Amino acid sequence: MQLSLTLCPSIGRMQRDRTAGGTKSPGSSPIRVETNIVAKIVCVLYDDPVNGMPKQYARDTLPEITRYPDGQTTPTPRAIDFTPGHLLGCVSGELGLRKYLESNDHQLVVTSSKDGADSVLDRELHDAEIVISQPFWPAYMTAERIAKAPKLKMIVTAGIGSDHTDLQAAMDRGITVAEVTYCNSNSVAEHVVMTTLALVRNYIPSHNIANQGGWNIADCVERSYDVEGMHVGTVAAGRIGLRVLRLLKPFDMKLHYLDRHRLPESVEKELNLTYHSSLESLTKVCDVVTLNCPLHPETEHMINAATLKNFKRGAYLINTARGKLCDRDAVVEALKSGQLAGYGGDVWFPQPAPADHPWRSMPHQGMTPHISGTSLSAQARYAAGTREILECYFEGRPIRDEYLIVQGGKLAGVGAHSYSAGNATKGSEEAARFKVA
């Protein structure tokens, strides 16, 4: 069920708009009374848990982390209005932003309704100054949507990866695009390691056999191997890719990487890395290939029928970056033919993926919804980072370079390092086909 929450500062009354299966008509909008709003912020988040928000969490506290591995500080907002370790990325969690925004006379609209002809997102865009969404439930900010938002000044990704925005359209309009760089890099890297081990050790089928009351060990181990001695390569060795290599080094795997920016010699020596200047060079020797690069026009469908032929037969492909890096049908065929021994990850295109998306049913896969970067630990960081970005914006202070993707009509900050100009949102309208099973 898709939810929307709107609260007007001077009224203090919350209205719930159940846009799927609720009591309002499909064309209705959240009830509100216009006041002296300074800015309107539309925040697109994923749905609440099916059984409601947790009454108690599995853990009481989170480890305190103040710096990332490269020395960059974790987000530093002036304050936060949430409990770290609680659900913040869903509609009722609101990224912990409501108190801050409404105490400053801004209007916050939070919704999960983002796709289709009558989505709440589309209805609210006309006077929105800021749009916030997450990569896990992205608000696809296409050129058409940007054109319908004449007051739009900033698009924020609560997380990492801004490919769901037409960056060229944002540049043309002078819209700032920002994201919370590094906030969930380790979260994603841990997911890569988990998925690698699950596929290579044939964990998921073995777990299913146990769940179903079985005990046929031969069925469990007929596709089970050790990762020790295998060659693993990352496509891109930025914050996530390099972290993956560091986490896998203790498994005594041979480490490889491909990146348009070569790592310092000291890092290559420390990890005993082999550098590759082409995808073909890397995939010819690697038993496990993990994709950790941004999606932009140059990387879209970089994994396709032709490039898959250059993989070692029986290789494993892990993708926690973006679904559109891979040709959907080519991956399915590679698994069926045995060219790939396994495919795993959590990214799809579009998101949410339609119920009949072939990656849901293809053999030897370890797919999940897009969850790798939205652990409760990561949510605390990207909620704080989003708050920091908003504080800078409203107070007229510079946004950190490491958060910037587009500013002043051009790629900026980390965006100039990681992205290319253009648009990777084509086909995102297919997300409207998603139906809750």
Secondary structure, 3 states (H helix, E strand, C coil): CCEEEEECCCCCCEEEEECCCCCCCCCCCCCCCCCCCCCEEEEECECCCCCCCCCCCCCCCCCCCCECCCCCECCCCCCCCCCCCCCCCECCCHHHCHHHHHHCCCEEEEECCCCCCCCHHHHHHHHCCEEEEECCECCCECHHHHHCCCCCCEEEECCCCCCCECHHHHHHHCCEEEECCCCCHHHHHHHHHHHHHHHHCCHHHHHHHHHCCCCCHHHHHCCCCCCCCCEEEEECCCHHHHHHHHHHHHHCCEEEEECCCCCCHHHHHHHCCEEECCHHHHHHHCCEEEECCCCCCCCCCCECHHHHCCCCCCEEEEECCCHHHECHHHHHHHHHHCCEEEEEECCCCCCCCCCCCHHHCCCCEEECCCCCCCCHHHHHHHHHHHHHHHHHHHHCCCCCHHHEEEECCEECHHHHHHCCCCCCCCCHHHHHHCCCC
